[in-house]
Amino acid sequence: MRRIFNILSWLVIVVIIGYIAVASPMLFGNRPVVVLTGSMEPSYPVGSLTYYHPATFEEIKIGDVITFKAGDSLVTHRVEEKNELSRNFITKGDNNETQDINPVEEADLIGKTSTIAIPYLGYIVSYGKNILVIIVMGTILLISHLLDTLDKRQREEA
């Protein structure tokens, strides 16, 4: 039993190190975003993780991929038109046949998106936000520590 929990605790530690690696670009102003739909495939596959960094309206050019607010969600699409007068963008998902219905207003611009997308990593990051997953990982580490402590005491008594 102790051996199983030791293996599980090492897996949890590896996952935690992975989360730290995913979060480390945040030190340089980059924020992670998980690709939830196929609208940007093949450049950004569903379930991949990419990053965006804050950008101003002036920094964005036609052809750039941006992340923006759409209601309560974040969307990552490519800029097809930039309207300097009304200060908005017309965007389109690479895999969509038509442009997005609503223009992206300057106030909804979150940032310019990286060209790098790490496949499948977004799924892992999404699960890591789940409170149940966090509790399970913490419980595994706690049980493993308790079993190690009990085993150490038994060896000292013997």
C-alpha positions in Angstrom: 0.0 0.0 0.0 2.8 2.4 0.9 4.5 1.6 -2.4 1.4 2.5 -4.4 1.0 5.8 -2.6 4.7 6.6 -3.1 4.2 6.1 -6.8 1.0 8.1 -6.8 2.7 10.9 -4.8 5.6 11.0 -7.3 3.0 11.4 -10.1 1.4 14.2 -8.2 4.7 15.9 -7.8 5.4 15.6 -11.5 2.0 17.1 -12.3 2.7 20.0 -9.9 6.1 20.6 -11.5 4.2 20.7 -14.9 1.8 23.3 -13.5 4.7 25.4 -12.4 6.2 25.1 -15.9 2.9 26.1 -17.5 2.6 29.1 -15.1 6.3 30.2 -15.5 5.7 32.3 -18.6 3.4 34.5 -16.5 6.5 35.9 -14.9 7.1 37.6 -18.3 3.6 38.9 -18.8 2.2 35.9 -20.8 -1.1 34.4 -19.7 -2.2 30.8 -20.6 -5.4 30.2 -22.5 -6.9 26.8 -23.3 -8.2 26.2 -26.8 -11.8 24.9 -26.3 -13.1 24.7 -29.9 -11.9 23.7 -33.3 -12.3 27.2 -34.8 -8.6 27.8 -35.1 -7.5 24.3 -36.2 -5.0 23.2 -37.4 -2.9 26.1 -36.0 -4.4 25.8 -32.5 -5.9 22.3 -32.0 -8.7 21.7 -29.5 -7.3 21.0 -26.0 -4.0 22.8 -26.7 -2.5 25.5 -24.5 -1.3 28.7 -25.9 -0.3 32.1 -24.3 -1.2 35.7 -24.9 0.4 38.9 -23.8 -1.3 42.2 -23.3 -1.3 44.4 -26.4 -2.6 47.7 -27.4 -4.9 48.4 -30.4 -1.9 49.9 -32.2 0.2 46.9 -31.8 -2.2 44.5 -33.5 -1.9 44.0 -37.3 -4.1 42.2 -39.8 -3.2 38.5 -39.7 -2.3 38.6 -36.0 -4.1 36.1 -33.7 -5.7 37.9 -30.7 -7.5 36.8 -27.6 -10.5 38.8 -26.7 -13.6 38.9 -24.4 -16.8 37.7 -25.8 -19.4 37.8 -23.0 -18.1 35.7 -20.2 -15.6 33.8 -22.4 -12.2 34.3 -24.0 -12.0 33.7 -27.7 -8.8 33.4 -29.8 -9.2 34.3 -33.5 -7.3 35.9 -36.3 -7.7 39.6 -37.2 -9.0 39.9 -40.8 -9.8 43.7 -40.7 -8.7 46.5 -38.5 -10.9 49.6 -38.4 -8.9 52.6 -37.1 -11.9 54.9 -37.1 -14.2 52.8 -35.0 -11.3 51.2 -33.2 -12.4 47.6 -33.6 -11.4 44.4 -35.4 -13.2 41.9 -37.6 -12.0 38.4 -36.7 -12.4 34.9 -38.0 -11.4 31.5 -36.8 -9.0 29.8 -39.3 -11.3 26.8 -39.5 -14.5 28.9 -39.9 -16.0 29.7 -43.3 -17.3 33.1 -42.3 -16.0 36.1 -40.3 -17.3 36.5 -36.7 -20.6 38.3 -36.5 -19.6 40.9 -33.9 -16.6 43.1 -34.3 -14.1 43.0 -31.4 -14.1 46.4 -29.7 -10.8 47.8 -28.5 -12.1 47.5 -24.9 -12.6 43.7 -25.4 -9.0 43.1 -26.6 -7.1 41.0 -24.1 -3.9 40.5 -26.0 -1.9 39.2 -28.9 -1.7 35.4 -29.0 1.5 33.4 -29.3 2.0 31.3 -32.4 2.9 28.3 -30.2 0.2 25.9 -29.2 1.1 22.9 -27.0 -1.3 20.1 -27.9 -3.3 18.3 -25.1 -1.7 20.4 -22.3 -4.9 22.5 -22.1 -6.9 19.4 -21.0 -4.4 18.8 -18.1 -4.5 22.5 -17.1 -8.3 22.5 -17.2 -8.5 19.4 -14.9 -6.0 21.1 -12.5 -8.5 23.9 -11.9 -11.1 21.4 -10.6 -11.3 21.5 -6.8 -11.9 17.8 -6.6 -8.7 17.1 -8.5 -6.8 19.4 -6.2 -8.3 17.7 -3.1 -7.4 14.2 -4.5 -3.8 15.3 -5.2 -3.4 16.8 -1.8 -4.9 13.7 -0.2 -2.5 11.4 -2.0 0.4 13.5 -0.8 -0.9 13.5 2.7 -1.5 9.7 2.9 1.9 9.0 1.3 3.5 11.2 4.0 1.6 9.6 6.8 2.5 6.1 5.5 6.1 7.0 5.3 6.0 8.5 8.8 4.4 5.3 10.2 6.8 3.1 8.4 9.8 5.1 9.8 8.4 4.8 13.4 7.9 1.1 13.0 11.5 0.7 11.8 12.8 2.8 14.8 10.8 0.7 17.3 12.1 -2.6 15.8 
